[in-house]
């Protein structure tokens, strides 16, 4: 059964401390870090490593900055362990919003998640699945940060399936919310309510009675790691070493929640070592079929084609160079990750192109504009657009075959924020 533990969390001492929170560490550029560091105790200062800083120096400075922020009273620790509810009210950025199928678009969304510590040592590994590969060096960085600070920072987002929606219903009842009616203002005031890049992040603490009830509801579940594979990998490594830190913070969300969006990362191949004509000729001699697509290059038209491919389980991808759009199609399959298998397998086998040679883009618009904009490093390259993804298919693949997708395949929205809550790896703070 799933062992979720209450945690004695730290969070901003003041409910509206927007200056303390930051986007999740692996989305931050050096420019972002420089901007955020103007606030002395912003969480980015102890969770994200600038590219110019070595690992040893980063670990030492992260611990020093964290302790300084706690001692200065920027963050406070709750007096007893508990479970928390993390809510994110948001509207996706415009380029992401237009990449959503029309049936999924709403004026705004509110995602609720249950936060506690997932005890990896007591939860059978068969009940937890990851779906995407991770980089070993980034896992090591998270291990070193955990060891240096004695903390787990922003929670890993993990999904569960519960047709009755019983957990979400209990959380909404406790908070006095009715998300189905788009009523996002409840009767229970949050501990923290901050704004970050146009989104609102809220944090509540459950009372002891509901905590006991919810813990029993979680036990029969199985969970899929959605976002946070490097943090999950770090906790697995700490478990292997028998070091403290094998119970990472998790935010459990319903995998089918309408406020949770799963999008593919698209790819651009900036290298001129291969052309679209060469790809087409090579595909016709192999297992892929290349077909011309009569669609313009507008994001709306391309999203429609990609969504139709996904709905019909037509596995493959679109390739764009200049004004031409071609679909490379493999065998139909319900396996949602097979599109990435086809792309990377084809290019590696036929042209020796590794996944590291691609530049990832989060939206159709960005990926197409990159190859059409003079002066852009990807100008003149080939854009590869991936079909829409389905949470159920990803979950079936992860728990069924155990096969993982390539690095940077999936993107889940919304993202948690650093600094909303963090917790010691053991009951005693550093």
N, C-alpha and C positions, 0 to 999 in steps of 0.2 A: 504494500500500500504506500501511497505518497505521504511522506513525513514533512509537513510544513510546520515550522517553528515560529512562535511569536518572537519578536526582536525588541530590544531596548534601543530604539533608534534615536539618532540625532536628526534635527531638522532646523531650519532658520528660526531664530528666537522670536522674530517678529513676523506676524502673519503676512505682511505685504512686502517682504524683503526681496523684491525682484532683482536687485543688484547683486544678490548672492548666487543666483542660479545661472546655468549655462547650458547650451546644447550638449548632447551626449559626446563624450570625449573623442570618439573616432570620426566625428563630423567636423572637428575644429581644425582650421588651417592656422598657420603661424600668424597670419594677419588677424584672425579671430582672437587668438590668444593674446596678442598685443593689445587689442582693443579692450578685451574683458579684464585684463590685468590692471587696468586703471582703478578698479575697485579692489581694495587690499585683500578682502577675504572671499572674493568670488571663487566658487568651487573649481573653476577651470585651472586655478593656480596649483591645485594639488591632485588633479585627476588626469591631466593631459600633458604629454611631454612635447615640448618644442623640438623641431628637427635638429636644432643646433646643440641640444643638451644630451650629454651621454647618460646611459642608464644609471650609473652609480650616483651621479650628481642629481639626476631627477628624483631618484628614490629618497635621497637625503633631504632635498629641498621640499619634496611633497610632505614628508613627515613633519618637518619644521613648520611649514605653512599651515598644515592642518591643525597642529597643536596650538599655533598662534591664534588661529581663527576661533577655536573652542575656548581658549583662555580669555580671549577678548570679548566673549559673550555673543559672537555672531550666530553661533549655533548652540542649541541646548539639547540635552538628552532627556527623554522621558524617564520618569522615576521607576517604571516597571515595564517588563516586556509586554508586547501586544501585537495585534495584526492591524494593518492600515488599509485604507482605500485610497488609491491614487486615481484622480480623474483628470482627463485632458480634454478641454473644450477647444475646438480648432476648426479652421477652414484650410484645406490644402492650398499650397501656393498655386498660382494660376497655371503654370506649366504642368503641374501634377494633376490639378483638377480636370484639365482638358484631356488627360490621359486615362481618366476613369471612364468606364462604360456609362452611357447616359442613364441607365437604370440605377446606377449606384450614386448618382450625384444628389447631394442635399445642400441646403443653405449653410448648415454647420453640423458638427458632430460632437458627441460627448462619449468618450470611452472610459469605462470604469474598470479598474483592476484591483485584485486583492494582493496585498504585499506582505510577505513574510520571508523566512529563510528556508530554502529547500535543502533538507539534509540529505546529501548525496550518499553518505555512508549508510543510512538506514532506509533509503528508497531504492528498491530494485532497479538496476540499470535498464531492465526491459520496459519500465514504465516511463522512461525519459528518452526522447529521440531528438537528435539534431538533424537538420536537413541540408546544411550548407557547410562546405569546407572552411577551414580557418588557417591563418598564417601562423607558423610556429613561433616566429619572432615576436608577434603581437601577443600571443599567449604568454610567452616568457615575460614580456613587459608587464602584463597584468599580474602575474605571479609575484614579480619583484615589488610592484606597488602594494599589493596586499600584505606581503611580508614586512615591508618598511613601515606601513601606516597602521597595520592591525585592523583595517577596515574593509568592508565591502561597500562600494559606492552605488551608483545608480543601478536599479534592479534590472535583471535580465527579463525580457518580455517572453512569456511562455503561454501557449494556448492549450485549452482543454475543450472537449466536446461534451455538452450536457443538454440534450434535447429539451429537458424540462425548464431550463433557464433558472433553476432554483437558486443558485448562488447569486446571480445578478439581481433576481427579484428581491432576495433578502437584503442585499446591499442597498438597492434603491429604496426599499421600504424604510430601512434604518435612516437613510439620508433625507427622506421625504422628497424624492425625485420621481418624475414620470418621463423617462426618456422617449417612450413611444409617442407621447404627445408633444415632444420637443420642449418639455418643461424642465429646464436645467437648474433652476434655482430651488434649493431644498430648504428644509426646516432646521437642518443640523449644520451649524457654522463650521467651516474647515479650520484646521490648525494653520494651514499655509494656503495662500491664494495669491499667485504671482502671475505676471505677464512675461512672456518670452517669445520674441520674434512673431508676434501676432497671435500666439496661442495662450490659453489660460491653463495653468497647472494648479490643481487643488489636492490637498492632503487631509484626510480624516483618520481618526483612530477609533477602532471598534471598541465597544464596551466588553467586559469580561464574559458576560453571558452569551453574547453573539459570537465572540471569538471561539468559545467552546463548541458552539453549534456549527460554525463554519468549518472548523478543523475536521470535524467528523464528516462533513459533506465533501471535503477535498480528498480524503483518503482513498476512495475507490477510483479516482481519476487516473488517467495517464496524460503526460504533458509533452508538448512539442516545443522545442526551443525555436522561437520566432526571430528575436533580435537580441544579440548579445553572445554570439558563439565564442568570441575570444574570452569573455569573462567566464562563460561556462567551461571552456577548455582549461582555463587557469584553475578553477576550483576542482576539476577532475585531476589535474596534475598535483595540486596540493593534497588531495585525497590519496593519490598514489604514493606521495612522499610521507604521508601521515603527518602532515603539517596542519596547523590551524588554518581554516579557510575553506573547508569542504562543504559549507552550507551557505551558498551565495544568496543574496537577496533576489527574489523573483517577483514579478508582477504577473499574476495569473489572469488571463482574459479569455473570454469565450472566443473560440476560433472562428465562429460564424457571425460574430457581432457586426452589425452594419456600420459601426463606427471604426472598424479595423479594416484597413486597406492593404492588400498585397499586390505589389507591382514588380515587374521584372526590371532589372538593370539592363539597359541596352548597351551595345558595344560599338565602338568605332575602331577600325584598323587603319591607323595613319600611314602605315608603310606602303610604299609604291611597288613592293616586290611582287604583288599579285593584283590582277585586275578583275573586274566583274566578268569580263568575257572569259578569262581563264577559269574562274569559278564555275561558270555555266558549263563550259566544255568538260571540265573534270567531273562535275556532278552527273552529267549524262552518261558517263562511263562507269558510274558507281551506283550506290543505292538511293541517292537523292535525285529528285526530278526538279528541274528548273522551269518555271512557268512565268511568262510576262504578266504583270498585274497592271490593269488599266485603272490606275488611281493617281490622283494628283499628289503633290508632296505636302499638302496641308495636314497638320496633326489630326484634324477631325477625320479626314478620309483614311489615313493610315491606321488610326485607332480602330475605326470600324472594321477594316480588313483583319487586323490582329485579333479583335474580339470575336469575329466570326470564325476564325481559325480555331480559337480556343473552345468555343461553344460546340464545334463539330469534332473536336479531338483531332484536328488536322495538324499533326506535329510537323514542326519545321520553323522557318524564320524568313524574314524579308531582308533582302540585300539591296542597297540603294547606292548608285554612283551616278553623278550628274542628274539628268532628268529621268533616268530609268529606274523602275521598281520591279524587282523579280522575287518570286517566292520559291524557296528551296524546300521541297516537301519530302518527308520520309513516311514510313508506315504510320497509319493512324493508331493512336494509343491513348488510353486514359491516363497514362503516366505524365503528370504535369511537368516533371523535370527533364523529360526526354528531349525537349527542344534544345536545351543547353548541351545535352550529351551529343546530339546530332551536330550542332555547330562546332563545338570544340573538337570532337572526334574527327570530323571531316577535315577541318583546317590543319589539325596536327598530323593526321595520317597522310594527307595529300600534299601539303605544302610545308610541313614542319613548323607551323606557327603555334606558339604556346599561348595559353590564356593570359600570361603576363604582358604580351605585346598589345593587348587591347586597351583602349581607354574607355572606362565605363561612364555612362550618362544616365541620369535618373529619369529622364522624360523623352518622349518621342521628339518634341520640339528641339530640345537641346542637342540630341544626337544628330538630327537632320541638319540643323543650322551649323553644327561644327564643321561639316565637310563642305559647306557652301559659302562660308565666310572667309574671304581673303584675309590673310594674316593670322588666321587661327592655326595652331600647330597641326590640327587634323584636316586642314583644307585639302580637298582632292582625294581623301581616303574613301573607304567603303563603310557605310553605316549598316549595322546589323540590328534589326528590330525584332524583339522577342514577343511572342503572343502573350495575351493576358494569362495570369496564373490563377489557380484555384486552390484554396486552403485545404479542401477535402482531398484533392489529388496529391498535394504535397505531403499531407499527413499519412495517406495510404502508402506512399512510397517510402517515407521515413520509417514507419513501423513495420511495413511489409518486407521490403528487401534490405533495408538498412543502408541503401546507397545514398551518398550525399551528392549534392549539386556542386558545381564549380564555385570558387570564390566569387563573391559579389554577384550572386544571381538574383537574390530576392531583396526587396525593400518593403518594410512594413511601416505604415503610418497609423497613428502618430508616433513620435519619438518621446521617450522620457527625458527629463532634464536632470543634469548633474546638480547636486546641492539640495534637492527636494527632501531626500532622506538618505542617510547612510548609517551603517550599524557595525559594531565591533564583531570581529570574527570569533571572539569569545565573550563571555559576560562582562569582562573587565575592560574598560576603555584603556587605550595606550597612555 
